[in-house]
Amino acid sequence: MIRIVSKPTDTPDDNSTGAVIRELERAGAPYGILDLGAVDPLDSGFENELVWVCGIRQDGHQFETLNVLSLQNRVINTPASIVACASKVMTSALLLHNGVRTPETAYMRSEARARDFLLRHEKVVYKPLYGYDGNGIRLVTKPDELGPGPWYLQEYVPNDRDFRVFVLGGEAVGAIARVSDSLMHNIHQGGIGMPVPIDEEMRAIAEASASAIGIDYCGVDLLLDREGYTVLEVNGTPNWHCMAAPIPKLLALYLIESERGMRA
C-alpha cells in the first residue's frame, strides 16, 4: 500500500495531493492517508511500505516522525532531502559542493560582512532562510535596508522571468516560465506561468541539481543570465502549476513502480 502524507497547504482549488490520488485510483493502486499527528513512529504497526510525502509542516514532530519511519519504510521524498530543500543555506551548500552553477550567495551573522557583500554587488536579494512561495523575499540596495540578521543573501541577477523544471526519478519531465514585472515570479506572488520546452542546458542543470540534493522529485528554479542557467532554489514539495506535462499521472506511476520494486 502507498501511504500518503497530504500537503498541508492544499486547498479545494489547489489540491496537489488530490490530483495524484485521482491518478492512483485510475490505476487501481491501493493507498491510505497517513496522519503524522496520529502515529507513534516507534510503534507504527507497518514496515516495508512506501510513504509518499506530498508536503509537511515545518515542525520538528513531523520531521522526526518521518525520519524514524524511513528506517523501515521507503519514504518519498526522504526527510533529509525535504529538509535540505527547506533550508536555503543547505541547498546552496549542496549545489556548490557538487559544482552546480548558482548565483553568488552568502550566509552570515556579521553585519560588516553582510555590508561588504552588498557593496560589492550593489544589489542583492534577501531571502528568509526557511521561506516558501516567495514570501519575505526583497531587493536590498542600501546597508540600512538589510534589517536584522543573520542574512542569507544572493547576488541580484536582472531578469523578467524565471523557470521551474520538474525533475522526477532523475529526469526533467516538465518546465514552465514564470513571468512578472516584480522581483518574485512565483505563481502565488502573481507571476504568470506558461509551459516551455526543456532545452539541453536546462535539462542538464536541473537534473544535476536533483542529484546534488539526492531527491526523488523536485522543482528546480532557474534564472537565465549571460552565461546560461543558474539555480536559485530546489523545492522538495513542489507545485506544478501551468505545466503541460501530466505531472500528477507521472508522479502516480513513479510511486506505483517504486512500490512494486520494493516487492520484487
Helices and strands as residue ranges (DSSP letters): E 2-5, H 16-26, E 31-33, G 36-38, G 41-43, E 50-53, H 60-69, E 74-76, H 79-86, H 88-97, E 105-108, H 111-121, E 124-126, E 138-140, G 143-145, E 151-155, E 161-168, E 171-179, G 187-189, E 192-195, H 200-213, E 217-225, E 228-235, H 247-263
